[in-house]
Amino acid sequence: MDKKSKKKLEVLRKRHDKLRQQLTGAKSQMDDPGEVEMIEKQIEDVKSEIEKLKNS
């Protein structure tokens, strides 16, 4: 894995952690039910990008 890929992987992991925290907060407030679905989709997108980087 080259330096650029490692950096991108690090950034994606930080984004994943941040999205998980946002999801926890959104679930506890439930002001906008669509927000939870949106955050869950973003988490899945980040996970798939992480897997692509790991496999390449």
N, C-alpha and C positions, 0 to 999 in steps of 0.2 A: 504494500500500500504506500503510495507516495505521500509527500508532505501535504499537498493540497487536499487529498482525500481524507487524511487524518484530521485536518482542521475542519473540514465540512462535517465529518462524523461527530466531532466534538460540539460543533454548533448545533447540529440536529439533536444531540442528546440533551443539551441545555434547553432547547426549545421544547422537547418532549417533557422534561421536568416542569417547565413553566406551564405548559398546557394542562398537565395533570393537576397542578395547583389550581388553575382557573376552573377546571372541571369540578373539583371538590367544592369550590366556592359557589359555582353556578348551581350545583345540586342542592346546596344548603339554602340558597336564596329562592330559587325557582321563580324569579320574576318573569323570565322569558323562557318558556319551555323549548323553543327553537334553538336557543343558545347552547343548551346541553348537547343537542344533536350536532350542531356545527362544530363544537369543540371536539366531540368524539370523532368526527370525520377528519378533522385536522390531525388528531393523534394517530389515526390509522394511516394517513398520508405520510406522516413523519416516520412511522414505523416501517412502512414499505420502502422509503428512501434509505433508511438505515440498513435494511436488509440488502438492498441493491448494492450499496457501498461495500458491505461486508463480503458479498459474493463476487465482487469484481476484483 
